[in-house]
Amino acid sequence: MNTFTRIQHTVGLGPVLLLLSLGIPIAVFLELTHGNAIAVFLMAAIGIIPLAGMIGHATEALADKVGQRAGGLLNATLGNAAELIIAFSALRAGLISLVLASITGSILGNILLVLGVSLLAGGLKNGPQKFNRRSANIDATMLILAVVAIGIPSLFNWSLEPDFYAVEGLSIGAAVAMLVVYTLSVIYSFTTPSEEGDPLIREAHAPEGWSIRHALIILVIAVALIVYLSEVLVGAVEPVTQELGLSEFFLGIILIPLVGNVAEHLVAVQVAIKNKMDLSLSIAIGSSLQVALFVAPLLVFISLLLGNPMPLEFNQFEVAAMVAAAFVAALVSLDGESNWLEGAMLLTVYVILGVGFFFL
């Protein structure tokens, strides 16, 4: 085993993610030397990508050691760790619109971008692909309900404003309800296991030979570095938006969601190419479910603790886009078969939405 292979095995990263990890020291250097804000932002974003992958591998290694039920809970709660850390840093800085946009961007990105690329790549490689229609329909139905739930406070808030206390109270109530539903969905996953996996419990792909101690060390190091790089990333948001003429909203809805979830996105595409569409759909739709039912309501309570209350108030275009994307995912899953053309159409919708949000 050569030195490069040893490093790959130690941190659980492939060649591409290992190369992207060079962004970590570069970002630290640029931050300490007060380098160009755009370069700092880009390097910090690039550096977070492999760290998110390390968290995923460490979590899977721990899940593999502690058993299916405890492992499923670990995967369900730590699957969005990188995204939560970035959002936490943004909330501390008072960038509420950035956090709300990143929630929308994560849901849209998983359904339209990740699922679209997976269907396109899998279809081109394998032709029409079949999957478990029953499991996919359950996931898609849950996603529609989750998106509707996250959008309801916004519909009422547009009428309740400027009564901030009513808006905040409604958001807290909705957050509690969504966390209860999330807990019930995890319990349901444990009590009714399926052959193809569950949207909240990932199929284990733990690196071989990792002990619990090794996994914990990697997890702690990755989280610590993501915390630092998230602070660097968020600190560069304002100068980047000024220099490039981009809105904080656009950064949140397009770029930030990609940074924290690229590693998981790659897995969804890879398994689709291997003709494992059940797992690919589970990753794409399950990630959106986690964001809507777990990440978003949890951030509501974190914002209260930080003294920067974040009501669940999305604009009309965000709500419409999330609901439409959820229904599209349901339509794709109806017949239990996918093809590359469906993937191309999903990607087209994502691009059109991205252009629209750019001008918005």
C-alpha positions, 0 to 999 in steps of 0.5 A: 500500500503506497502513501497516497492509498494509506492517506485515502484509507485513513480519511475515507476520501476518494482521489477527487475529494482528497484533491479538494481537501487542498482547499482547507490549508489554502483557505486558512492561509488566505484568511490569516493573511487577509487575502481576497474575499472571493478567493477566501470564500471559494477555498473555504467552500471547496475545503468543506466538501471533503470534510462533509465526506469525512463526516459521512464515512465516519458516521457510516463506520460508527453505524456499522459498529453499533448495529442497525437501529442505533446506526440508523439514528446516527445516519438520520441525525448526522447526515446533515451535520455540515449543512447545520454547522454552516447554518449555525455560523450564518445565524450567529452572524445574523444572516437569516435570509441566507439560512432560509434560502439554503433550506429552500436550495437544499430541498430543490437541489436534492429533488431537481439537481441530484435526482435529475443527474442520477436519472440522466447518468443512470439512464444513459448508462443502463437504459430505462431503470426500474425501482420499487414503486411502493417505497418510492411512492411512500417517500414522495408522499412524505416529501409532499406533506413535509414541503406543505408543512414547511410552507404553511407558516409562510402562507399565514405569515404574509397576512400576520405581518407586521405582528412579529410575535404571532409570526414567531409563535406560528413558526415555533409551533410548526417547528415542534410539529415537524420534529414530532413527525420526523421522530415518528418517521424514524420510529416507522423506519425502525419498525418497518424495515424494507429490503431496499433501504429507507429514506432516513436510514442509509445503507452502510458503506463504511470504510473497511478496517475503521475502528470506533476510535478511528471513526470518532477521531475523524468525526471530531477533526472534520467537525472542528475544521468545518466549524472554522471554515464555516466561520470563514465562509460566512465572514466572506459572504458580505464582501463577495456579494458586494464584489460580484453583485450577487444577492445573499439570497442567491448564494444561499439558494444555489451555492451553500446547499451544494457545499455541504451535500456534494459528497452525498450527491456523488453517492446518489449519482454513483449508485444510479450508474450502478443501476441501484435506483432504489438507493439513489432515490432514497438518498435524493428524496430522503435528504430533502425529507431531513431538511424539511422535517429536521434541519429547518425546525431545528434551526428555528430553535437554534436561532432562538438560543442565539438571539436571532429568531428565524421565522419559517417565512419563505417568499412566494416563489420559494414555496411554489418552487418547493411544492412543485418540485415535490409533486414532480418527484411524486410523478417520477416515482408513479410508474416504478421506472425512470429514464434519462429524459426525465432526468434531463427535464428535472435539470432543465427545471432546476436551471430555469429556477436558478436563473429566476432566483438570480434575477429575484 
